[in-house]
Amino acid sequence: MTPTDADVIARVLAGDIDAYGILVDRYHRRFARFATRMLGSQEDAEEALQDTFLRAYRALARYQDRERFASWLYRILVNRCQSMLARRRSQEIRPALPIEQDGPAADAELVQTDNANWILGNLPAEQREVFLLRYVEDLSFEEIAALTGIGLSALKMRVKRGLERLRNVVQENRHD
């Protein structure tokens, strides 16, 4: 039987430091994918993720709601990604964009193109975060709301505004 996050945390706090590896293994792949899309670089994503796991480990004794470890860890990761983005606000060369259609299928396709990192880089971090959770991680609005603590109506508005912004970026760059 697979131990719950709370069980693993209890083991770590009882002195079984190696048990923390279970949590790292459990969340690394999913969170690495998210961080890579947020930051546009696998190297930066890995740095953010390592820092996230280290910060979580150091704060584990103060963490109370052990059943919601994934949400807590996710918030740490988002904060690390946002800090890294704030530090590097450099201009990139704009590539040509291949998207020729609009609609929900095109919305999901935006993050599958070779230019996805550049395209997503045009979104503010809070819109990029919910866009990735919705279209890359394929989470429902309810799941995203629970994970981020954002209300459903605000969350849906962020996704809507993010999609509008992405469509505008694609449209503008078709004519460049």
N, C-alpha and C positions, 0 to 999 in steps of 0.2 A: 504494500500500500504506500502510495506517495504521501509524504508528510506535507501538512499545510504550511503556509508561510509562517503562521504563528508558532507551529511546532519547531520549525527550523530556527526561528528567532530565539525561542526559549533555549534551544541547545547552544546557540552561539553565546547567549548571555550567561549560560551555565559554565562556559569555558571551552566549549567545542568550537574553536575558531575555524577549523576546517569546514564545518557545516555551512558557513557563509557561502562557500563555493556552490552549494545547491541553489541558493538564491541567484547567484551570478549566472549559473548555467540556465536556470529557469527563465530569466528575463533578458539575457544578453542579446540574443538574436533579434527578438522583436524590437527591443529598444535601440539596437544598433541601426536597424533599418530606418526607424523613425529619425534618429539623430543624423544619419547620412542625408536624408531628404531635407531636414531642417537646415543643415549646415552646408550642404552641397559638396562635401568632401568626406571621404571615408576616414582619412587620417584625423581630421578635426572631430569627426563623430566618435572615433575610438578614444580620443583624448577626453572628450566630454563624458563619455560613458565610464571610463576608468575613474574620472574625478567624481562622477555621480555615485558609483559603487563605494568609493573610498569615503565620501562624505556621509553616505547612508550608514556605513559600518561604524564610523566614529560617533554618529548620533543615535545609534540603535537603542542604547540604554534609555534614552529620553523619549523614544517613540512609544506612544501609548496604544494606538488602534492597530494592533498587529494583524488583524484580519484584512486590513486595507493597505497592506504593504505595497502592492503594485501601484496603487494610486499615489502614495507618498513618494515612492521612488520615481515615478513618472514626473511629478512636480519638481523634484530635484533636477532631473534631466532637462526638463524644459527651461528651468532657470539657468542651468549651465549653458545650454544652447543659446538662449537669449543674451547671456553675458558675452559669449564668444562672438555672436553676430554684432553686438554693439561695438566690440573692439575692432572689428574689421569691416568697415563700411567703404570698401574700395570699389571703383568702377570696373566692370568687366566688359569685354568686347561683346557686342550683341550679335549672336548668330542668327541666321535665317531660320524662321519657324515653319515647319511643314504642316501644321494643323490647318485643314481646309473646311472643317465642319463645326457646327455648334450643337449644343444639347448635352444631355447627361452622359452619353457615351463619349463624347469629345472631352467632357470635363474629366472623366477618369483617365482618358488617353493622354491628357496634358502631362501627367506625371509619369508616363511610360516612354516618352520620347527621349532622344539623346540630349535634348535641350532642357529637360525637366528641371535640373538644378538652377539654370539661369531663369527659367520661367517662374519657378517658385520663389526665387530670390526677389521677384518684383512684388511679392506680398509682404505686408507687415507680419512680424513674427506670430502675432496672435491669430491672424487669418490663416497663415501657413500651417500652424499647429492643428487647427480644427480641420482644415482641408486634407491634410495628410491622414489624420485619424479617420476621417470619413471615407476618402477615396483610395488610400493606400492600405491602411489597416482594416478597412471595411467594417468599421464599428457603426452601430446604430447611433442616432442622436441621443438616445437615452443612455447608452454606454459612455459616450463622450461626455455627456453632462455629469455623469457620476465620476468619471475619471478626472475631469478638469475642475469641477465645481461651478461651472458656468450654467446659468439657467437655460432652459430649452429655447425660449424665444430669442435670447441674446445669441445663443449658439447658432441657431438657424440663420439669424441675420449675418453673423460673421461668415458663415459658409456662403450665403447668397452674395454678400459684398465681395468676398474673395473670388468667387466665380466670375462676377461682373468684371472685376479688375483683371483677372487672367484673360478673359475674352477680349478686353480692350487692348491688352499688351499684344496678344496674338494678332488682332486686327491691325494695330498700328505697325507691327513689324512685317506684315505681308506687303505693305506698301513701301517699305524702306529699300 
